[in-house]
Amino acid sequence: MSLHIDKKFINMVSPQLERFAWKKDNLANCRCPICGDSQTNKSKARGFFYARQNNYFYKCHNCDYGSNIYNFLKEISPSLCKEYSLETFSGRKEKTTKVIIPKKTIVKYQRSKKTDKLKDLKKISELEVDHPCVEFLVNRRIPKDKWNMLYYTDDFGSFMKTIDDEYETSGYKDSRLVIPFFDQNGDVVAAQGRMLSLSADLNAKSTAKYLTVKTNKESDRLWYGQWRVDPKKTVYIVEGPLDSLFIPNCIAMVGAGAIDSIPEHLKDSNGVYVLDNEPRNKQIVSINERLIELGKRVCIWPHNIHEKDINDMIYKRKTTEIVNIIDENTFEGLEALVRLRKWSKS
C-alpha cells in the first residue's frame, strides 16, 4: 500500500520537477529541486526516486540530500504533503492495531562504540606521505592536528555496511576519505565519504563527490563536530565538515533537516550560522532568510570576499583573519535581512 501511495504522490508532484521521467518501474529521475542541480549544464538530472522495501525515497547525487517522500513533499509542496499525510494515515487506520504506531517512533541510534565502526579503516596518520589521501588533505590545507579525526578506505561500499547493514552498496566500491560523525558520547552515528578523484572504472552512482550513510535513517540533519565544541563559547555553524576544521569551536550542519534542530546541549549557546558565500544560490539565500526569521545570528559575507567557502578562503587568509571577518559581519533581525538582500543582489 505504501509503495502505491508514494508513487501516486511522486507523479502528482512531478509537474514541478524539471526533466522528470520514470527510468524503470521503480526508479524515477529529475533535476534536483533542492539544490537546483547543475547551473551550467541544464541537461544534468541527478535526483532519483527509488523503492526500498515498502517505501519510496528521494536522493540527490549532487547535494547529497536524501529523504522519504513525506519530507520531500514538505520541502517542495506543503499542500501535497498534507494530502499525503491524510491518505497515509487513512491507509494505516484500515490495518490491524499492530501498525498503528509508526515504525519511525521506535528507531534509535545504534550505540556502537567508535572503535567498532572504524576498526577496519586506516587513520590518515598511518598512510605514507605520498598517499593520494594525504596529498588531498595537504592540497586542501587541512590542518595536520585535525588529521587524527579523518580516515581512509579503498572500499567505501564495504564500510557503508558497517554503519547500515541494509545499505545497497553495489557501485560504491571506490577509495574515499572517510569523515566520521560522532555524538557527544563518542559513538559513530554517521559517516561521509569524500571522493578523492574521478576514475574511468567508476559508474555514475559512485561519482557523487560526497556519500553519506547513517545509523539512524530517520535523521534528516546531521551535526559534525558536536562532540568537540565548548557550548559556553561562541559556536560557529558552517555547511561542510572540512570547512569546520579550519574554524575554532565550529560544527557543520549536513542534510536537509530542520535548521532549528540543533543538538540539545548546544541550544543555549551563542551560535553564528556561516553559510557558503554564494549569493546566487537560491537555497542558501532561503536558508539564511529562515534563520533570520527564527532569530538566529548569521554571517553575511562582505562584497570584497569572492571565495565561495572557508576552504577556498584559507588559501589567501589566515584562520584568525577569517574569524575576524565572520565576527565583523555577523548580524541578526532586521539588519541581517537588509544585509542579506544587498548580498543576494551582488
Short mmCIF file of the C-alpha atoms (twelve columns), coordinates in Angstrom:
data_MODEL
# 
_entry.id   MODEL 
# 
loop_
_atom_site.group_PDB 
_atom_site.id 
_atom_site.type_symbol 
_atom_site.label_atom_id 
_atom_site.label_alt_id 
_atom_site.label_comp_id 
_atom_site.label_asym_id 
_atom_site.label_seq_id 
_atom_site.Cartn_x 
_atom_site.Cartn_y 
_atom_site.Cartn_z 
_atom_site.pdbx_PDB_model_num 
ATOM 1   C CA . MET A 1   0.000  0.000  0.000   1 
ATOM 2   C CA . SER A 2   2.804  2.464  0.885   1 
ATOM 3   C CA . LEU A 3   4.541  1.888  -2.437  1 
ATOM 4   C CA . HIS A 4   1.316  2.660  -4.274  1 
ATOM 5   C CA . ILE A 5   0.686  5.868  -2.283  1 
ATOM 6   C CA . ASP A 6   4.293  7.027  -2.578  1 
ATOM 7   C CA . LYS A 7   4.326  6.510  -6.337  1 
ATOM 8   C CA . LYS A 8   0.981  8.263  -6.693  1 
ATOM 9   C CA . PHE A 9   2.304  11.386 -4.952  1 
ATOM 10  C CA . ILE A 10  5.597  11.295 -6.844  1 
ATOM 11  C CA . ASN A 11  3.538  11.509 -10.036 1 
ATOM 12  C CA . MET A 12  1.417  14.289 -8.539  1 
ATOM 13  C CA . VAL A 13  4.462  16.433 -7.729  1 
ATOM 14  C CA . SER A 14  6.278  15.556 -10.970 1 
ATOM 15  C CA . PRO A 15  4.967  18.603 -12.938 1 
ATOM 16  C CA . GLN A 16  7.030  20.749 -10.548 1 
ATOM 17  C CA . LEU A 17  10.213 18.773 -11.282 1 
ATOM 18  C CA . GLU A 18  12.405 19.569 -14.272 1 
ATOM 19  C CA . ARG A 19  13.296 16.678 -16.608 1 
ATOM 20  C CA . PHE A 20  11.208 14.229 -14.583 1 
ATOM 21  C CA . ALA A 21  10.935 10.741 -16.059 1 
ATOM 22  C CA . TRP A 22  10.447 7.167  -14.919 1 
ATOM 23  C CA . LYS A 23  13.580 5.222  -15.917 1 
ATOM 24  C CA . LYS A 24  12.244 1.920  -14.624 1 
ATOM 25  C CA . ASP A 25  9.064  0.782  -12.932 1 
ATOM 26  C CA . ASN A 26  10.541 1.647  -9.514  1 
ATOM 27  C CA . LEU A 27  13.129 4.318  -10.436 1 
ATOM 28  C CA . ALA A 28  12.448 7.939  -11.442 1 
ATOM 29  C CA . ASN A 29  14.856 10.746 -12.274 1 
ATOM 30  C CA . CYS A 30  14.707 14.563 -12.262 1 
ATOM 31  C CA . ARG A 31  16.756 17.705 -11.759 1 
ATOM 32  C CA . CYS A 32  17.103 18.228 -8.016  1 
ATOM 33  C CA . PRO A 33  14.688 20.941 -6.788  1 
ATOM 34  C CA . ILE A 34  16.609 21.230 -3.509  1 
ATOM 35  C CA . CYS A 35  19.984 22.368 -4.873  1 
ATOM 36  C CA . GLY A 36  18.893 23.288 -8.406  1 
ATOM 37  C CA . ASP A 37  21.324 20.718 -9.817  1 
ATOM 38  C CA . SER A 38  23.973 21.940 -12.262 1 
ATOM 39  C CA . GLN A 39  23.710 25.647 -13.042 1 
ATOM 40  C CA . THR A 40  25.908 25.334 -16.121 1 
ATOM 41  C CA . ASN A 41  24.527 22.157 -17.668 1 
ATOM 42  C CA . LYS A 42  20.725 22.169 -17.716 1 
ATOM 43  C CA . SER A 43  20.612 18.621 -19.061 1 
ATOM 44  C CA . LYS A 44  22.038 17.159 -15.869 1 
ATOM 45  C CA . ALA A 45  19.478 15.429 -13.670 1 
ATOM 46  C CA . ARG A 46  20.913 13.921 -10.509 1 
ATOM 47  C CA . GLY A 47  17.835 13.497 -8.340  1 
ATOM 48  C CA . PHE A 48  16.389 9.987  -8.029  1 
ATOM 49  C CA . PHE A 49  13.268 8.393  -6.569  1 
ATOM 50  C CA . TYR A 50  13.843 4.736  -5.740  1 
ATOM 51  C CA . ALA A 51  11.964 1.955  -3.976  1 
ATOM 52  C CA . ARG A 52  13.315 0.193  -0.928  1 
ATOM 53  C CA . GLN A 53  11.263 -2.436 0.895   1 
ATOM 54  C CA . ASN A 54  7.746  -0.920 1.052   1 
ATOM 55  C CA . ASN A 55  8.504  2.769  0.500   1 
ATOM 56  C CA . TYR A 56  9.977  5.203  -1.991  1 
ATOM 57  C CA . PHE A 57  12.851 7.521  -1.122  1 
ATOM 58  C CA . TYR A 58  14.491 10.528 -2.797  1 
ATOM 59  C CA . LYS A 59  18.255 11.047 -3.195  1 
ATOM 60  C CA . CYS A 60  20.293 13.734 -4.976  1 
ATOM 61  C CA . HIS A 61  23.789 12.749 -6.074  1 
ATOM 62  C CA . ASN A 62  24.793 16.407 -6.409  1 
ATOM 63  C CA . CYS A 63  23.934 17.933 -2.996  1 
ATOM 64  C CA . ASP A 64  23.562 14.590 -1.160  1 
ATOM 65  C CA . TYR A 65  20.051 15.493 0.048   1 
ATOM 66  C CA . GLY A 66  18.087 12.369 0.925   1 
ATOM 67  C CA . SER A 67  14.659 11.861 2.468   1 
ATOM 68  C CA . ASN A 68  11.467 9.856  2.487   1 
ATOM 69  C CA . ILE A 69  8.555  11.060 0.356   1 
ATOM 70  C CA . TYR A 70  6.853  12.900 3.224   1 
ATOM 71  C CA . ASN A 71  9.892  15.101 3.915   1 
ATOM 72  C CA . PHE A 72  10.498 15.652 0.190   1 
ATOM 73  C CA . LEU A 73  6.915  16.891 -0.276  1 
ATOM 74  C CA . LYS A 74  7.259  19.028 2.848   1 
ATOM 75  C CA . GLU A 75  10.155 20.862 1.170   1 
ATOM 76  C CA . ILE A 76  8.694  21.085 -2.344  1 
ATOM 77  C CA . SER A 77  4.914  21.146 -1.989  1 
ATOM 78  C CA . PRO A 78  3.413  21.626 1.511   1 
ATOM 79  C CA . SER A 79  -0.138 21.290 0.158   1 
ATOM 80  C CA . LEU A 80  0.612  17.876 -1.354  1 
ATOM 81  C CA . CYS A 81  2.388  16.948 1.865   1 
ATOM 82  C CA . LYS A 82  -0.848 17.486 3.789   1 
ATOM 83  C CA . GLU A 83  -2.768 15.304 1.319   1 
ATOM 84  C CA . TYR A 84  -0.061 12.656 1.577   1 
ATOM 85  C CA . SER A 85  -0.309 12.661 5.386   1 
ATOM 86  C CA . LEU A 86  -4.092 12.280 5.297   1 
ATOM 87  C CA . GLU A 87  -4.012 9.439  2.763   1 
ATOM 88  C CA . THR A 88  -1.201 7.627  4.544   1 
ATOM 89  C CA . PHE A 89  -2.987 7.934  7.887   1 
ATOM 90  C CA . SER A 90  -6.244 6.716  6.328   1 
ATOM 91  C CA . GLY A 91  -4.436 3.680  4.935   1 
ATOM 92  C CA . ARG A 92  -2.964 2.886  8.315   1 
ATOM 93  C CA . LYS A 93  -6.366 3.006  10.034  1 
ATOM 94  C CA . GLU A 94  -7.582 0.175  7.800   1 
ATOM 95  C CA . LYS A 95  -4.790 -2.090 9.016   1 
ATOM 96  C CA . THR A 96  -4.544 -4.008 12.243  1 
ATOM 97  C CA . THR A 97  -3.509 -2.386 15.513  1 
ATOM 98  C CA . LYS A 98  -0.011 -3.768 15.063  1 
ATOM 99  C CA . VAL A 99  0.849  -0.976 12.636  1 
ATOM 100 C CA . ILE A 100 -0.969 1.962  14.228  1 
ATOM 101 C CA . ILE A 101 2.291  3.206  15.819  1 
ATOM 102 C CA . PRO A 102 4.577  4.445  13.018  1 
ATOM 103 C CA . LYS A 103 7.741  2.451  12.706  1 
ATOM 104 C CA . LYS A 104 9.939  5.520  12.898  1 
ATOM 105 C CA . THR A 105 8.969  6.172  16.525  1 
ATOM 106 C CA . ILE A 106 10.969 3.136  17.629  1 
ATOM 107 C CA . VAL A 107 14.078 3.777  15.515  1 
ATOM 108 C CA . LYS A 108 17.063 4.751  17.671  1 
ATOM 109 C CA . TYR A 109 20.744 5.297  17.208  1 
ATOM 110 C CA . GLN A 110 22.751 2.115  17.378  1 
ATOM 111 C CA . ARG A 111 25.012 2.667  20.358  1 
ATOM 112 C CA . SER A 112 28.127 1.138  18.843  1 
ATOM 113 C CA . LYS A 113 31.451 2.452  20.093  1 
ATOM 114 C CA . LYS A 114 33.535 4.297  17.526  1 
ATOM 115 C CA . THR A 115 36.305 1.698  17.613  1 
ATOM 116 C CA . ASP A 116 33.869 -0.947 16.334  1 
ATOM 117 C CA . LYS A 117 32.792 1.093  13.320  1 
ATOM 118 C CA . LEU A 118 36.228 2.364  12.337  1 
ATOM 119 C CA . LYS A 119 38.437 -0.562 13.256  1 
ATOM 120 C CA . ASP A 120 38.983 -1.697 9.649   1 
ATOM 121 C CA . LEU A 121 39.837 1.795  8.357   1 
ATOM 122 C CA . LYS A 122 43.259 3.374  8.166   1 
ATOM 123 C CA . LYS A 123 43.941 6.579  10.047  1 
ATOM 124 C CA . ILE A 124 45.390 9.301  7.867   1 
ATOM 125 C CA . SER A 125 48.422 9.404  10.169  1 
ATOM 126 C CA . GLU A 126 49.136 5.772  9.231   1 
ATOM 127 C CA . LEU A 127 49.405 6.482  5.500   1 
ATOM 128 C CA . GLU A 128 52.561 7.201  3.529   1 
ATOM 129 C CA . VAL A 129 53.298 10.850 2.752   1 
ATOM 130 C CA . ASP A 130 52.775 10.256 -0.985  1 
ATOM 131 C CA . HIS A 131 49.410 8.523  -0.499  1 
ATOM 132 C CA . PRO A 132 46.624 10.149 -2.594  1 
ATOM 133 C CA . CYS A 133 44.512 10.774 0.507   1 
ATOM 134 C CA . VAL A 134 47.386 12.515 2.281   1 
ATOM 135 C CA . GLU A 135 48.064 14.570 -0.846  1 
ATOM 136 C CA . PHE A 136 44.378 15.535 -0.965  1 
ATOM 137 C CA . LEU A 137 44.484 16.836 2.627   1 
ATOM 138 C CA . VAL A 138 47.734 18.687 2.005   1 
ATOM 139 C CA . ASN A 139 46.332 20.309 -1.148  1 
ATOM 140 C CA . ARG A 140 43.189 21.337 0.709   1 
ATOM 141 C CA . ARG A 141 45.326 22.781 3.547   1 
ATOM 142 C CA . ILE A 142 43.510 20.680 6.163   1 
ATOM 143 C CA . PRO A 143 45.308 21.340 9.494   1 
ATOM 144 C CA . LYS A 144 47.514 18.408 10.478  1 
ATOM 145 C CA . ASP A 145 46.260 18.499 14.062  1 
ATOM 146 C CA . LYS A 146 42.836 17.508 12.684  1 
ATOM 147 C CA . TRP A 147 44.068 14.512 10.679  1 
ATOM 148 C CA . ASN A 148 43.507 12.217 13.669  1 
ATOM 149 C CA . MET A 149 39.741 12.640 13.102  1 
ATOM 150 C CA . LEU A 150 39.893 11.504 9.478   1 
ATOM 151 C CA . TYR A 151 40.216 8.035  7.936   1 
ATOM 152 C CA . TYR A 152 40.779 6.328  4.607   1 
ATOM 153 C CA . THR A 153 39.228 3.308  2.900   1 
ATOM 154 C CA . ASP A 154 39.793 1.779  -0.522  1 
ATOM 155 C CA . ASP A 155 36.316 0.180  -0.426  1 
ATOM 156 C CA . PHE A 156 33.731 2.656  0.809   1 
ATOM 157 C CA . GLY A 157 30.858 0.324  -0.118  1 
ATOM 158 C CA . SER A 158 32.013 -2.333 2.357   1 
ATOM 159 C CA . PHE A 159 32.491 0.301  5.051   1 
ATOM 160 C CA . MET A 160 28.922 1.523  4.488   1 
ATOM 161 C CA . LYS A 161 27.698 -1.904 5.536   1 
ATOM 162 C CA . THR A 162 29.283 -1.479 8.978   1 
ATOM 163 C CA . ILE A 163 27.183 1.639  9.519   1 
ATOM 164 C CA . ASP A 164 23.958 0.399  7.901   1 
ATOM 165 C CA . ASP A 165 23.790 -3.305 7.079   1 
ATOM 166 C CA . GLU A 166 20.754 -2.698 4.819   1 
ATOM 167 C CA . TYR A 167 22.587 -0.223 2.596   1 
ATOM 168 C CA . GLU A 168 22.738 -1.097 -1.098  1 
ATOM 169 C CA . THR A 169 26.484 -0.850 -1.758  1 
ATOM 170 C CA . SER A 170 26.723 -2.062 -5.357  1 
ATOM 171 C CA . GLY A 171 28.553 0.551  -7.406  1 
ATOM 172 C CA . TYR A 172 30.254 2.202  -4.419  1 
ATOM 173 C CA . LYS A 173 33.480 0.194  -4.344  1 
ATOM 174 C CA . ASP A 174 35.913 3.104  -4.517  1 
ATOM 175 C CA . SER A 175 38.557 4.780  -2.370  1 
ATOM 176 C CA . ARG A 176 37.453 7.739  -0.261  1 
ATOM 177 C CA . LEU A 177 38.379 9.995  2.596   1 
ATOM 178 C CA . VAL A 178 36.109 8.978  5.490   1 
ATOM 179 C CA . ILE A 179 34.723 11.686 7.779   1 
ATOM 180 C CA . PRO A 180 33.034 10.040 10.800  1 
ATOM 181 C CA . PHE A 181 30.242 11.760 12.736  1 
ATOM 182 C CA . PHE A 182 30.196 11.156 16.487  1 
ATOM 183 C CA . ASP A 183 27.563 12.065 19.038  1 
ATOM 184 C CA . GLN A 184 28.521 13.710 22.335  1 
ATOM 185 C CA . ASN A 185 29.107 10.238 23.827  1 
ATOM 186 C CA . GLY A 186 31.765 9.316  21.269  1 
ATOM 187 C CA . ASP A 187 29.605 6.889  19.296  1 
ATOM 188 C CA . VAL A 188 29.637 6.866  15.496  1 
ATOM 189 C CA . VAL A 189 26.200 7.909  14.189  1 
ATOM 190 C CA . ALA A 190 27.125 8.515  10.543  1 
ATOM 191 C CA . ALA A 191 29.995 8.830  8.103   1 
ATOM 192 C CA . GLN A 192 30.641 10.775 4.949   1 
ATOM 193 C CA . GLY A 193 32.874 9.535  2.154   1 
ATOM 194 C CA . ARG A 194 34.622 12.220 0.128   1 
ATOM 195 C CA . MET A 195 35.743 11.129 -3.339  1 
ATOM 196 C CA . LEU A 196 39.451 11.722 -3.966  1 
ATOM 197 C CA . SER A 197 39.383 11.693 -7.766  1 
ATOM 198 C CA . LEU A 198 37.344 10.538 -10.736 1 
ATOM 199 C CA . SER A 199 38.301 7.219  -12.265 1 
ATOM 200 C CA . ALA A 200 37.304 5.581  -15.525 1 
ATOM 201 C CA . ASP A 201 36.201 2.405  -13.753 1 
ATOM 202 C CA . LEU A 202 33.607 4.158  -11.599 1 
ATOM 203 C CA . ASN A 203 29.952 4.129  -12.597 1 
ATOM 204 C CA . ALA A 204 27.536 7.040  -12.332 1 
ATOM 205 C CA . LYS A 205 26.432 6.232  -8.794  1 
ATOM 206 C CA . SER A 206 29.897 6.234  -7.310  1 
ATOM 207 C CA . THR A 207 30.949 9.538  -8.867  1 
ATOM 208 C CA . ALA A 208 28.998 11.563 -6.292  1 
ATOM 209 C CA . LYS A 209 31.546 13.790 -4.565  1 
ATOM 210 C CA . TYR A 210 30.092 13.008 -1.139  1 
ATOM 211 C CA . LEU A 211 28.252 9.897  0.034   1 
ATOM 212 C CA . THR A 212 26.634 9.838  3.470   1 
ATOM 213 C CA . VAL A 213 25.488 6.817  5.465   1 
ATOM 214 C CA . LYS A 214 23.705 6.953  8.847   1 
ATOM 215 C CA . THR A 215 22.880 4.558  11.681  1 
ATOM 216 C CA . ASN A 216 19.522 6.301  12.063  1 
ATOM 217 C CA . LYS A 217 17.710 6.515  8.704   1 
ATOM 218 C CA . GLU A 218 15.067 8.841  10.182  1 
ATOM 219 C CA . SER A 219 17.626 11.557 10.944  1 
ATOM 220 C CA . ASP A 220 17.443 14.217 8.214   1 
ATOM 221 C CA . ARG A 221 20.001 16.564 9.766   1 
ATOM 222 C CA . LEU A 222 23.462 15.555 10.936  1 
ATOM 223 C CA . TRP A 223 25.780 17.695 13.050  1 
ATOM 224 C CA . TYR A 224 29.505 17.250 12.576  1 
ATOM 225 C CA . GLY A 225 31.861 18.215 15.395  1 
ATOM 226 C CA . GLN A 226 29.303 18.464 18.199  1 
ATOM 227 C CA . TRP A 227 31.463 16.233 20.397  1 
ATOM 228 C CA . ARG A 228 34.403 18.671 20.422  1 
ATOM 229 C CA . VAL A 229 32.902 22.165 20.839  1 
ATOM 230 C CA . ASP A 230 32.539 24.176 24.039  1 
ATOM 231 C CA . PRO A 231 28.886 25.258 24.399  1 
ATOM 232 C CA . LYS A 232 29.936 28.123 26.701  1 
ATOM 233 C CA . LYS A 233 31.820 29.830 23.861  1 
ATOM 234 C CA . THR A 234 30.588 31.167 20.522  1 
ATOM 235 C CA . VAL A 235 29.732 28.171 18.329  1 
ATOM 236 C CA . TYR A 236 30.279 28.735 14.611  1 
ATOM 237 C CA . ILE A 237 27.957 26.663 12.393  1 
ATOM 238 C CA . VAL A 238 29.101 26.028 8.803   1 
ATOM 239 C CA . GLU A 239 27.888 23.838 5.941   1 
ATOM 240 C CA . GLY A 240 30.762 21.410 5.388   1 
ATOM 241 C CA . PRO A 241 32.669 19.145 7.806   1 
ATOM 242 C CA . LEU A 242 36.002 20.007 6.178   1 
ATOM 243 C CA . ASP A 243 35.269 23.735 6.459   1 
ATOM 244 C CA . SER A 244 34.608 23.263 10.185  1 
ATOM 245 C CA . LEU A 245 38.177 22.023 10.713  1 
ATOM 246 C CA . PHE A 246 39.598 25.497 9.994   1 
ATOM 247 C CA . ILE A 247 37.481 27.483 12.472  1 
ATOM 248 C CA . PRO A 248 37.774 27.152 16.277  1 
ATOM 249 C CA . ASN A 249 34.725 25.861 18.169  1 
ATOM 250 C CA . CYS A 250 32.948 25.037 14.939  1 
ATOM 251 C CA . ILE A 251 30.351 22.462 13.881  1 
ATOM 252 C CA . ALA A 252 28.856 21.660 10.489  1 
ATOM 253 C CA . MET A 253 25.224 21.022 9.613   1 
ATOM 254 C CA . VAL A 254 24.787 18.336 6.988   1 
ATOM 255 C CA . GLY A 255 21.497 17.322 5.378   1 
ATOM 256 C CA . ALA A 256 18.128 18.930 4.798   1 
ATOM 257 C CA . GLY A 257 16.535 18.576 8.232   1 
ATOM 258 C CA . ALA A 258 15.003 21.434 10.194  1 
ATOM 259 C CA . ILE A 259 17.574 24.181 10.703  1 
ATOM 260 C CA . ASP A 260 16.391 24.812 14.261  1 
ATOM 261 C CA . SER A 261 17.019 21.192 15.345  1 
ATOM 262 C CA . ILE A 262 20.437 21.975 16.838  1 
ATOM 263 C CA . PRO A 263 21.814 19.389 19.319  1 
ATOM 264 C CA . GLU A 264 20.208 19.736 22.746  1 
ATOM 265 C CA . HIS A 265 23.430 20.550 24.613  1 
ATOM 266 C CA . LEU A 266 24.128 23.455 22.207  1 
ATOM 267 C CA . LYS A 267 20.671 25.080 22.171  1 
ATOM 268 C CA . ASP A 268 21.614 27.748 24.701  1 
ATOM 269 C CA . SER A 269 24.957 28.511 23.054  1 
ATOM 270 C CA . ASN A 270 25.809 31.756 21.318  1 
ATOM 271 C CA . GLY A 271 25.591 30.383 17.771  1 
ATOM 272 C CA . VAL A 272 26.588 32.045 14.491  1 
ATOM 273 C CA . TYR A 273 25.494 30.464 11.206  1 
ATOM 274 C CA . VAL A 274 28.135 30.827 8.495   1 
ATOM 275 C CA . LEU A 275 26.764 29.613 5.166   1 
ATOM 276 C CA . ASP A 276 28.774 29.500 1.955   1 
ATOM 277 C CA . ASN A 277 29.452 32.740 0.090   1 
ATOM 278 C CA . GLU A 278 27.144 32.032 -2.863  1 
ATOM 279 C CA . PRO A 279 24.721 34.969 -3.245  1 
ATOM 280 C CA . ARG A 280 23.251 33.483 -6.458  1 
ATOM 281 C CA . ASN A 281 22.391 30.197 -4.751  1 
ATOM 282 C CA . LYS A 282 18.652 30.415 -4.030  1 
ATOM 283 C CA . GLN A 283 18.784 27.642 -1.449  1 
ATOM 284 C CA . ILE A 284 21.484 29.390 0.604   1 
ATOM 285 C CA . VAL A 285 19.591 32.693 0.461   1 
ATOM 286 C CA . SER A 286 16.394 30.901 1.521   1 
ATOM 287 C CA . ILE A 287 18.083 29.162 4.463   1 
ATOM 288 C CA . ASN A 288 19.568 32.462 5.614   1 
ATOM 289 C CA . GLU A 289 16.103 34.029 5.462   1 
ATOM 290 C CA . ARG A 290 14.654 31.215 7.579   1 
ATOM 291 C CA . LEU A 291 17.471 31.542 10.108  1 
ATOM 292 C CA . ILE A 292 16.853 35.278 10.431  1 
ATOM 293 C CA . GLU A 293 13.109 34.669 10.897  1 
ATOM 294 C CA . LEU A 294 13.977 32.254 13.722  1 
ATOM 295 C CA . GLY A 295 16.008 34.969 15.436  1 
ATOM 296 C CA . LYS A 296 19.386 33.373 14.652  1 
ATOM 297 C CA . ARG A 297 22.632 35.249 14.117  1 
ATOM 298 C CA . VAL A 298 24.050 34.878 10.603  1 
ATOM 299 C CA . CYS A 299 27.221 35.868 8.803   1 
ATOM 300 C CA . ILE A 300 26.581 37.880 5.627   1 
ATOM 301 C CA . TRP A 301 29.851 37.909 3.731   1 
ATOM 302 C CA . PRO A 302 31.143 41.345 2.623   1 
ATOM 303 C CA . HIS A 303 31.406 42.141 -1.090  1 
ATOM 304 C CA . ASN A 304 35.209 42.037 -1.104  1 
ATOM 305 C CA . ILE A 305 35.177 38.313 -0.286  1 
ATOM 306 C CA . HIS A 306 34.953 36.358 -3.533  1 
ATOM 307 C CA . GLU A 307 35.774 32.789 -2.418  1 
ATOM 308 C CA . LYS A 308 32.723 30.556 -2.105  1 
ATOM 309 C CA . ASP A 309 33.616 28.782 1.152   1 
ATOM 310 C CA . ILE A 310 36.052 28.783 4.059   1 
ATOM 311 C CA . ASN A 311 38.304 26.151 2.492   1 
ATOM 312 C CA . ASP A 312 38.766 28.407 -0.541  1 
ATOM 313 C CA . MET A 313 39.455 31.395 1.717   1 
ATOM 314 C CA . ILE A 314 42.191 29.575 3.617   1 
ATOM 315 C CA . TYR A 315 44.476 29.718 0.561   1 
ATOM 316 C CA . LYS A 316 44.678 33.515 0.865   1 
ATOM 317 C CA . ARG A 317 43.925 34.225 4.524   1 
ATOM 318 C CA . LYS A 318 44.883 33.022 7.972   1 
ATOM 319 C CA . THR A 319 42.262 31.444 10.224  1 
ATOM 320 C CA . THR A 320 42.343 34.425 12.601  1 
ATOM 321 C CA . GLU A 321 41.592 36.790 9.722   1 
ATOM 322 C CA . ILE A 322 38.638 34.663 8.568   1 
ATOM 323 C CA . VAL A 323 37.219 34.531 12.106  1 
ATOM 324 C CA . ASN A 324 37.543 38.326 12.377  1 
ATOM 325 C CA . ILE A 325 35.696 38.744 9.056   1 
ATOM 326 C CA . ILE A 326 32.912 36.471 10.320  1 
ATOM 327 C CA . ASP A 327 32.625 38.322 13.640  1 
ATOM 328 C CA . GLU A 328 32.579 41.744 11.950  1 
ATOM 329 C CA . ASN A 329 29.851 40.636 9.530   1 
ATOM 330 C CA . THR A 330 27.514 38.779 11.890  1 
ATOM 331 C CA . PHE A 331 24.016 40.247 12.078  1 
ATOM 332 C CA . GLU A 332 20.523 39.446 13.309  1 
ATOM 333 C CA . GLY A 333 16.989 40.717 12.949  1 
ATOM 334 C CA . LEU A 334 16.100 43.492 10.516  1 
ATOM 335 C CA . GLU A 335 19.727 44.500 9.930   1 
ATOM 336 C CA . ALA A 336 20.552 40.925 8.909   1 
ATOM 337 C CA . LEU A 337 17.617 40.882 6.479   1 
ATOM 338 C CA . VAL A 338 18.702 44.164 4.857   1 
ATOM 339 C CA . ARG A 339 22.286 42.952 4.543   1 
ATOM 340 C CA . LEU A 340 21.111 39.637 3.082   1 
ATOM 341 C CA . ARG A 341 19.050 41.365 0.380   1 
ATOM 342 C CA . LYS A 342 22.006 43.519 -0.658  1 
ATOM 343 C CA . TRP A 343 24.313 40.477 -0.629  1 
ATOM 344 C CA . SER A 344 21.952 38.352 -2.731  1 
ATOM 345 C CA . LYS A 345 21.867 41.056 -5.414  1 
ATOM 346 C CA . SER A 346 25.639 41.439 -5.581  1 
# 
